[in-house]
Amino acid sequence: DPARVARALALPALPPGWAETFA
């Protein structure tokens, strides 16, 4: 699933504090 691979590769590139967006 190309979309899943793209998501997995993008996760480590997110800046610190991205989780607060979902809090």
C-alpha positions as CSV (number, residue, x, y, z in Angstrom):
1,D,0.0,0.0,0.0
2,P,2.0,3.1,-1.2
3,A,-0.1,5.4,1.0
4,R,0.9,3.4,4.1
5,V,4.5,3.5,3.1
6,A,4.4,7.3,2.6
7,R,2.8,7.8,6.0
8,A,5.4,5.6,7.7
9,L,8.2,7.5,6.1
10,A,6.7,10.9,6.9
11,L,6.1,10.2,10.7
12,P,9.8,10.5,11.7
13,A,10.1,13.8,9.8
14,L,7.4,15.5,11.9
15,P,8.8,18.2,14.2
16,P,8.7,17.8,18.0
17,G,5.4,18.8,19.5
18,W,3.3,17.6,16.6
19,A,1.3,15.4,19.0
20,E,-0.1,18.5,20.7
21,T,-2.1,19.1,17.5
22,F,-4.2,16.1,18.4
23,A,-4.4,16.7,22.1
